[in-house]
Each structure stands twice: as structure tokens, then as C-alpha cells.
Amino acid sequence: MHNESDDLPIYENLVRERGDAVAEARIAAERTQHQAAELLTGQEAGRPDRPAR
């Protein structure tokens, strides 16, 4: 049976040596998206809504 990880030995080596930049970017993007959604809906944790200017 052919395994997808058999096709990516260079990537796996880089992940072991330097960390998984793709996974880290995905986590950062999800966090940013969550923060943006909170700010746009006025539901930022621990802070009251700011008055409109």
C-alpha cells in the first residue's frame, strides 16, 4: 500500500529540524480570525463595547 508520507521525506525532515511552519501559520491564522470576529461583533472577552465615534 502506498502511503502519502512516503512522498514527503524532505518535508518531514525539515519539520523535525525546524518545526512545522505550515501548522504554525494555520494556528496563527485561526487565532487572528477568531480575534477579528470578536472585535467585529463587539464580544471581545473581558472588555465592554466601545462607543461608536
Residue pairs with C-beta under 8 A, 6 or more apart in sequence:
5 12
38 44
38 45
42 49
42 50
